[in-house]
Amino acid sequence: MFIEQYPLSSAQPLTEAYIHRTDERVESLFGYHSEQEQDWIRRMKRLEHTAASRADAVALAETLRAYNTRFGASPEMIASIGAIAEGAPVIVGGQQAGLWSGPIMVVHKAVSIIGAAKWASELLGRTVVPVFWIAGEDHDWDEANHTYVMSGNHELRKLGVQRPEGARTSVSRTTIDEETWRSLLAELDQALPHAEFKPAMMEQLTAAAERASTLSELFAAILTLLFGKEGLVLLDADEPSVRKLESPMFRRLIEHNDDLEQAYISTAERVKSFGYEPQADVVPASANLFVFQAAKGNERTLLHKLEGKFRDRKGTSVWTMDELLHLADHEPWQLSNNVLTRPLMQDYLLPVLGTVLGPGEIAYWSLTGEAFRRLDMEMPIVVPRMSFTLVEGTIAKHMAKYDLTFEDVRLRFEERKQRWLMEQDKHAIDERFAAVKQSFNDLYGPILALAASVQAGLAPLGETNHRKIVEQIEYLETKTKDAHNKQYEASTRQLDRIASSLWPAGKPQERVLNMTAYWNRYGFTWLERLLEAPFDRTGGHRIVYL
């Protein structure tokens, strides 16, 4: 295996400023920095002093053990949960569930969480547990319901599942029936090319689907298959047993809601004053909490505030503070966080040493520092997620053949492709047709002028005639080029395969392709390569040659 570092910018200016420490004002939004070893030690001491203010570790471990066992938890996962019961700190990162695990950046996040936990364990001389937070409370079905795979003919294919009939509730509360699972498995089997590890993979994915009644449960079962030996603990934010543990924190979020609102608004203004655009909507009068309305099929409803009460956007449903506090105390599973309150809830539920975040997440977490302080809490260490581009052996050979770098594929692929085709043109097609068109224009100009001098009305006719003749020359030019390029169809396919593998649909590989493409061909070897990559506290991008 060969790994090459590549400076891939995140396109998030605030995140880049945090990672590379180019703006002290941005650092002040966070408090700690992942690159500073001393900050990890300071954060650990803080966790030890504030243990009593968080959810009970033993009760949390019991909940995690019951949940993870449902998906065939490995001995290593059970050991990790045991460490949590004894007060071990955690590295946590999360993602909404996706079909067949969603885009491969989900795997990158899990690898980063595991790498950070191992590194921190060595630094601190104690067990640090990796935890994956499944954002099952999210109701964005269109984001969770699909994935992309590369078919046998190297075409990008979208696989998806329609939302079942019913209310717009969370992904973890949206049930998928057995017939739909069978259809999804058949679709995946048909889309992927036949390869060495396909039968075993399909068998394991079938078993995972049999354990699942929702996309979140399938997601958990797949992560268990991939990372069980690494001791990665899974937590679904929408599990009723988890919500029960969160009850006291929901009460605080409701009681201090106005104070938190002002904290988010003031921080957003501060971010703007630094010259950055806030990456999460900070809306005045937003409670930054959701309610699941049982009377409406558990529809997930964002709460807004007006005249001392909480209401839905249209004002058709209204709650008093006492009614919400009653839910917090007695039915906390009917409440849910948004992107700005989830960091607070996560820090209450878990002893978070560090949180692994992607570029966009880092940008919106910058809005939460003051909210943490208002509740006498402290933002954990923000750890940038590592990212990878996987390069298969055949792709690497083709890149060498056409003298292409990853930079070429990412920034100027079509230009390089056309240049290569032009270099194969021994007939100088472009130049010769250009010369013909120029000669025609030179010859036709005087004739057009002559006709117009005889009768002015002939000028438009002449112009039309001129345009038609040029169009015919260009038509023949196109056909000639097509005939020439057809001789290089195999090469064109190889070039296009490079782009579709490394930068599919004009986007980073990790944001499009699903991991089954690599599992299908390499078994778990590709994953082992990622887990072997050195952990980098500042994230960064690596090109991994398989």
C-alpha positions in Angstrom: 0.0 0.0 0.0 1.1 3.5 -0.8 -0.4 6.6 0.8 0.1 10.1 -0.5 -0.9 13.3 1.2 -2.9 15.8 -0.9 -3.8 19.4 0.2 -7.6 19.2 -0.6 -9.3 22.4 0.6 -12.6 22.1 2.3 -14.2 25.2 0.7 -15.2 26.3 4.3 -13.1 29.4 5.1 -13.8 29.3 8.8 -13.0 25.6 9.0 -9.7 26.2 7.2 -8.9 29.0 9.6 -9.5 26.7 12.6 -7.5 23.8 11.2 -4.5 25.8 10.1 -4.6 28.3 12.9 -4.5 31.3 10.6 -7.0 33.4 12.6 -6.8 33.8 16.4 -10.4 35.1 16.4 -11.7 31.8 15.1 -9.7 29.8 17.7 -11.5 31.8 20.4 -14.8 30.4 19.1 -13.7 26.9 20.1 -11.5 27.0 23.1 -9.3 24.0 22.5 -7.3 23.0 19.4 -6.8 19.4 18.3 -3.2 19.9 17.4 -2.2 20.9 20.9 -1.4 17.9 23.1 -1.7 20.0 26.2 -5.3 20.7 25.3 -6.1 17.0 25.3 -4.7 16.8 28.8 -6.7 19.8 30.0 -9.9 18.5 28.5 -9.4 15.1 30.3 -9.0 16.9 33.6 -12.1 18.9 32.9 -14.1 15.7 32.3 -12.9 14.2 35.6 -14.0 17.2 37.5 -17.5 17.4 35.9 -18.5 13.7 35.9 -21.4 14.3 38.3 -23.0 16.8 35.9 -23.4 14.2 33.1 -25.7 11.2 32.6 -25.0 8.3 34.8 -22.2 6.2 33.2 -23.5 2.8 34.3 -27.0 3.5 33.1 -25.6 4.8 29.8 -23.5 1.6 29.4 -26.6 -0.6 30.0 -28.5 1.3 27.3 -25.5 1.0 24.9 -25.1 -2.7 25.6 -28.7 -3.5 24.9 -28.7 -1.5 21.7 -25.4 -2.8 20.3 -26.3 -6.4 21.1 -29.2 -6.2 18.8 -26.8 -5.9 15.9 -24.3 -8.6 16.9 -21.9 -6.6 19.0 -18.4 -8.0 19.0 -16.4 -8.7 22.2 -14.4 -5.6 21.5 -17.6 -3.5 21.4 -18.8 -5.0 24.7 -15.4 -4.3 26.2 -15.6 -0.6 25.1 -19.1 -0.3 26.6 -17.7 -1.8 29.9 -15.0 0.9 29.8 -17.7 3.6 29.5 -19.4 2.2 32.5 -16.2 2.7 34.4 -15.9 6.3 33.4 -13.8 6.1 30.2 -13.8 9.3 28.0 -14.9 9.0 24.4 -14.2 10.3 21.0 -17.5 10.7 19.2 -18.6 11.6 15.7 -21.8 11.1 13.9 -23.8 11.0 10.7 -27.3 10.4 9.6 -28.0 6.9 8.4 -27.8 6.2 4.7 -28.7 3.3 2.5 -26.0 0.6 2.5 -24.1 3.1 4.9 -24.4 6.0 2.5 -21.4 7.8 0.9 -18.0 6.5 1.8 -17.2 9.6 3.9 -19.2 7.8 6.6 -16.4 5.2 6.7 -13.8 7.9 6.8 -15.5 9.5 9.8 -15.6 6.1 11.6 -11.9 5.6 10.8 -11.1 9.0 12.1 -13.0 8.4 15.4 -11.2 5.1 15.9 -7.8 6.7 15.0 -8.4 9.6 17.4 -9.4 7.3 20.2 -6.3 5.1 19.8 -4.0 8.2 19.7 -5.6 9.8 22.7 -5.4 6.5 24.6 -1.6 6.4 24.1 -1.3 10.1 25.0 -3.3 9.9 28.2 -2.3 6.3 29.2 -5.9 5.3 29.7 -8.7 3.8 27.6 -10.5 6.2 25.3 -13.6 4.7 23.6 -14.6 5.4 20.0 -18.4 6.1 19.6 -20.4 6.6 16.5 -23.5 8.8 17.0 -26.2 7.8 14.5 -28.4 10.8 13.9 -31.6 8.8 13.7 -33.7 11.7 14.9 -33.2 13.5 11.5 -36.3 13.4 9.3 -34.6 14.3 6.0 -35.5 11.1 4.2 -34.3 12.3 0.8 -30.8 12.6 2.2 -30.8 9.1 3.8 -32.7 7.0 1.3 -30.2 6.5 -1.5 -26.6 5.8 -2.4 -24.5 5.5 -5.6 -22.5 2.6 -6.8 -20.4 2.0 -9.9 -22.0 -0.6 -12.2 -20.3 -3.3 -14.2 -20.0 -1.0 -17.2 -18.5 1.7 -15.0 -21.5 3.9 -15.0 -22.7 5.7 -11.8 -25.9 4.2 -10.7 -28.3 5.6 -8.0 -30.0 3.1 -5.7 -32.8 4.4 -3.5 -36.0 3.6 -1.6 -39.2 5.7 -1.5 -40.5 6.9 1.9 -43.3 4.6 3.1 -46.7 6.2 3.4 -47.2 8.2 6.6 -46.1 11.2 8.6 -42.8 13.0 8.0 -41.1 11.5 11.1 -37.5 10.6 11.9 -35.5 8.1 9.8 -35.3 5.8 12.9 -39.1 5.8 13.2 -39.8 5.1 9.5 -40.3 1.3 9.1 -39.3 -0.6 6.0 -41.0 -4.0 5.3 -39.3 -7.2 4.3 -40.4 -7.1 0.7 -38.7 -3.7 0.3 -35.5 -5.0 1.8 -35.5 -8.0 -0.7 -36.1 -5.6 -3.5 -33.2 -3.3 -2.4 -30.8 -6.3 -2.0 -31.7 -7.5 -5.5 -31.1 -4.0 -6.9 -27.7 -3.8 -5.3 -26.8 -7.3 -6.4 -27.8 -6.5 -10.0 -26.0 -3.1 -10.0 -22.6 -4.3 -8.7 -20.3 -6.2 -11.1 -19.4 -9.8 -10.2 -16.2 -10.0 -8.2 -14.4 -12.3 -5.8 -16.0 -11.1 -2.5 -19.5 -10.4 -3.8 -21.2 -13.6 -2.6 -19.9 -13.2 0.9 -20.7 -9.5 1.0 -24.3 -10.0 -0.2 -24.8 -12.8 2.3 -23.6 -10.4 5.2 -25.7 -7.5 3.9 -28.7 -9.8 3.7 -28.2 -10.8 7.3 -27.9 -7.2 8.2 -31.2 -6.3 6.5 -32.9 -9.2 8.4 -31.9 -7.5 11.7 -33.3 -4.2 10.6 -36.7 -2.6 10.3 -35.4 0.9 9.5 -32.5 2.5 7.6 -30.9 3.4 11.0 -30.9 -0.2 12.1 -29.5 -1.3 8.8 -26.8 1.4 9.2 -26.0 0.1 12.7 -25.8 -3.5 11.5 -23.4 -2.5 8.7 -21.1 -0.4 10.9 -21.0 -3.4 13.3 -19.8 -5.6 10.4 -17.2 -3.1 9.4 -15.9 -1.8 12.7 -16.9 -4.4 15.4 -13.3 -5.6 15.8 -12.2 -2.0 16.4 -14.5 -1.7 19.4 -16.6 1.1 17.8 -19.7 1.7 20.0 -22.9 2.7 18.3 -25.6 5.1 19.6 -28.8 6.0 17.9 -29.9 9.5 19.1 -33.6 8.5 18.6 -33.6 5.4 20.8 -36.2 5.8 23.5 -33.8 4.5 26.1 -31.3 7.1 25.2 -33.9 9.8 25.3 -34.8 8.7 28.9 -31.2 9.4 29.9 -31.4 12.8 28.2 -34.5 13.9 30.2 -32.7 16.3 32.6 -30.8 18.0 29.7 -34.0 18.5 27.8 -35.4 20.3 30.8 -32.4 22.6 30.9 -32.7 23.3 27.2 -36.3 24.3 27.7 -35.8 26.3 30.9 -32.8 28.2 29.5 -34.2 28.5 25.9 -34.2 32.3 25.7 -30.7 32.5 27.1 -29.5 29.9 24.6 -31.2 31.7 21.7 -29.3 34.9 22.5 -26.1 33.0 22.8 -26.5 31.6 19.3 -27.6 34.9 17.8 -24.7 36.8 19.4 -22.2 34.2 18.3 -23.5 34.3 14.7 -23.1 38.1 14.7 -19.6 37.6 16.0 -18.8 35.1 13.2 -20.1 37.6 10.7 -18.0 40.4 12.2 -14.9 38.2 11.6 -15.8 38.0 7.9 -17.3 34.5 7.8 -20.8 33.3 6.9 -22.5 31.3 9.6 -23.1 27.7 8.3 -26.3 27.0 10.4 -29.5 29.0 10.4 -29.7 31.0 13.5 -33.3 32.2 13.5 -34.7 34.6 16.1 -37.5 33.0 18.1 -36.4 29.5 17.2 -36.4 27.1 20.1 -33.8 24.9 18.3 -35.8 21.9 19.5 -38.3 19.6 17.8 -41.4 17.8 19.1 -42.7 14.5 17.8 -46.5 15.0 17.6 -48.1 11.6 18.5 -51.5 12.8 17.2 -49.9 13.3 13.8 -48.1 10.0 13.4 -45.0 11.3 15.2 -44.5 14.1 12.7 -41.2 15.9 13.7 -42.1 19.5 14.2 -39.6 22.4 14.7 -40.6 24.7 17.6 -40.8 28.5 17.4 -41.5 30.9 20.2 -44.2 33.6 20.4 -45.6 35.4 23.4 -44.1 33.0 25.9 -45.4 29.9 24.2 -43.9 27.3 21.8 -45.6 26.6 18.5 -45.1 25.1 15.0 -44.3 27.2 12.1 -48.0 27.9 11.1 -49.2 28.3 14.7 -51.6 25.4 14.4 -50.1 23.6 17.4 -49.1 25.4 20.6 -47.3 24.2 23.8 -46.7 26.1 27.0 -43.3 25.8 28.7 -44.9 23.6 31.4 -46.2 21.2 28.8 -42.8 20.9 27.2 -41.2 20.4 30.7 -43.8 17.6 31.3 -42.6 16.0 28.1 -39.0 16.3 29.1 -39.7 14.7 32.5 -42.1 12.0 31.4 -41.9 11.5 27.6 -38.5 12.7 26.5 -38.6 10.5 23.4 -41.1 13.0 22.1 -38.4 15.7 22.0 -35.5 16.1 19.6 -32.5 18.3 19.1 -31.5 20.3 16.1 -27.9 21.0 14.9 -27.3 23.7 17.5 -28.6 21.8 20.6 -27.2 18.4 19.6 -23.6 19.4 20.7 -24.9 20.3 24.1 -26.9 17.1 24.5 -24.0 15.0 23.3 -21.8 16.5 25.9 -24.3 15.8 28.6 -24.8 12.2 27.6 -21.2 11.3 27.0 -17.8 12.2 28.5 -16.7 13.7 25.3 -12.9 14.2 25.1 -13.1 15.1 21.4 -15.7 15.2 18.6 -14.7 14.3 15.1 -16.4 16.7 12.6 -16.4 17.3 8.9 -15.8 20.7 7.4 -19.4 21.9 7.4 -19.9 20.6 10.9 -16.8 22.4 12.2 -18.3 25.6 10.8 -21.6 25.3 12.5 -20.1 24.1 15.8 -18.3 27.4 15.9 -21.8 28.9 16.8 -22.2 26.8 19.9 -19.3 27.9 22.2 -21.2 30.6 24.0 -24.2 28.3 24.4 -22.0 25.8 26.2 -20.8 28.5 28.5 -24.3 29.7 29.3 -25.0 26.2 30.7 -21.7 26.0 32.6 -20.4 23.5 30.1 -17.4 23.5 27.7 -17.1 22.6 24.1 -15.0 19.5 23.6 -11.9 19.3 21.4 -13.0 19.6 17.8 -11.1 17.0 15.7 -11.2 17.5 11.9 -12.3 14.3 10.1 -9.7 12.7 7.9 -10.6 12.0 4.3 -9.3 9.6 1.6 -9.5 8.9 -2.1 -9.1 5.2 -3.0 -7.2 4.4 -6.1 -7.6 0.9 -7.5 -4.6 -0.7 -9.2 -6.2 -0.5 -12.7 -7.0 3.1 -12.2 -3.4 3.9 -11.2 -2.1 2.1 -14.3 -4.4 4.1 -16.5 -3.4 7.3 -14.9 0.3 6.5 -15.6 -0.5 5.6 -19.2 -2.2 8.9 -19.8 0.2 10.9 -17.5 -2.6 12.1 -15.3 -2.3 13.2 -11.7 -5.1 13.4 -9.1 -4.8 17.2 -9.5 -5.4 16.8 -13.3 -8.5 14.6 -12.6 -9.9 17.0 -10.0 -9.3 20.3 -11.8 -8.8 19.9 -15.5 -9.9 16.4 -16.6 -11.9 17.4 -19.7 -9.1 19.7 -20.8 -6.5 16.9 -20.4 -8.7 14.3 -22.1 -9.3 16.5 -25.2 -5.6 17.4 -25.3 -4.7 13.7 -25.4 -7.2 13.0 -28.2 -5.9 16.0 -30.2 -2.4 14.6 -29.8 -3.5 11.4 -31.5 -4.8 13.4 -34.5 -2.1 12.9 -37.2 -4.4 14.5 -39.8 -4.5 18.0 -38.2 -8.3 18.0 -38.5 -8.9 21.2 -36.5 -6.3 23.1 -38.5 -7.4 21.9 -41.9 -11.1 22.6 -41.4 -10.3 26.0 -39.9 -8.2 26.7 -43.0 -11.1 25.7 -45.3 -13.6 27.9 -43.4 -11.2 30.8 -43.6 -10.7 30.3 -47.3 -14.4 30.1 -47.9 -15.0 33.3 -46.0 -12.2 35.0 -48.0 -13.8 33.9 -51.3 -17.4 34.4 -50.3 -17.0 37.9 -49.0 -16.5 39.6 -52.3 -19.3 37.6 -53.9 -21.7 38.7 -51.2 -20.6 42.3 -51.7 -21.2 42.0 -55.4 -24.7 40.6 -55.0 -25.6 43.3 -52.6 -24.4 46.0 -54.9 -26.5 44.7 -57.8 -29.6 44.5 -55.5 -29.6 45.4 -51.8 -32.3 42.8 -51.1 -29.8 40.0 -52.0 -27.7 40.8 -48.9 -29.9 38.8 -46.4 -30.2 35.9 -48.9 -26.4 35.9 -49.2 -25.9 35.9 -45.4 -28.3 33.0 -45.0 -26.5 31.1 -47.8 -23.2 31.8 -46.1 -24.4 30.5 -42.8 -25.8 27.3 -44.3 -22.6 26.5 -46.1 -20.5 27.1 -42.9 -22.9 24.9 -41.0 -22.4 22.1 -43.5 -18.6 22.5 -43.3 -18.9 22.3 -39.5 -21.2 19.3 -39.7 -18.6 17.5 -41.8 -15.9 18.5 -39.3 -17.9 17.1 -36.4 -18.5 13.8 -38.2 -14.8 13.6 -39.1 -13.8 14.1 -35.5 -16.3 11.5 -34.3 -14.9 9.0 -36.8 -11.4 9.8 -35.6 -12.3 9.6 -31.9 -14.1 6.3 -32.5 -10.7 4.7 -33.2 -9.9 5.6 -29.6 -13.1 4.5 -27.8 -11.2 2.1 -25.6 -8.9 4.8 -24.5 -11.8 7.2 -23.9 -13.5 4.6 -21.7 -10.3 4.2 -19.7 -10.1 8.0 -19.3 -13.7 8.3 -18.3 -13.3 5.4 -15.8 -10.5 7.4 -14.1 -12.7 10.4 -13.6 -15.8 8.4 -12.5 -13.7 6.5 -10.0 -11.7 9.4 -8.4 -14.0 12.4 -9.0 -17.5 11.0 -9.8 -20.1 13.4 -11.0 -17.6 16.2 -10.5 -17.5 15.7 -6.8 -15.1 14.1 -4.3 -15.2 10.3 -4.3 -16.1 10.2 -0.6 -19.3 12.3 -1.1 -20.7 10.1 -3.9 -19.6 6.4 -4.0 -20.7 3.8 -1.6 -18.2 1.5 0.1 -19.8 -1.7 -1.4 -17.8 -1.0 -4.6 -14.6 -1.7 -2.7 -15.9 -4.4 -0.4 -17.2 -6.2 -3.5 -13.8 -6.3 -5.0 -11.3 -6.3 -2.1 -13.1 -7.8 0.8 -12.0 -5.8 3.9 -8.5 -5.2 2.7 -9.3 -1.7 1.6 -10.8 -0.9 5.0 -7.7 -2.3 6.7 -5.6 0.1 4.7 -7.6 3.1 5.9 -7.3 1.9 9.5 -3.6 1.5 9.1 -3.2 5.1 7.9 -1.5 7.3 10.6 -4.0 9.4 12.5 -3.7 13.1 11.8 -5.1 15.5 14.5 -5.7 18.2 11.8 -7.6 15.9 9.4 -6.2 16.3 5.9 -6.7 14.3 2.7 -4.8 11.2 1.7 -4.7 9.3 -1.6 -4.6 5.5 -0.9 -3.4 3.2 -3.7 -4.9 -0.2 -3.2 
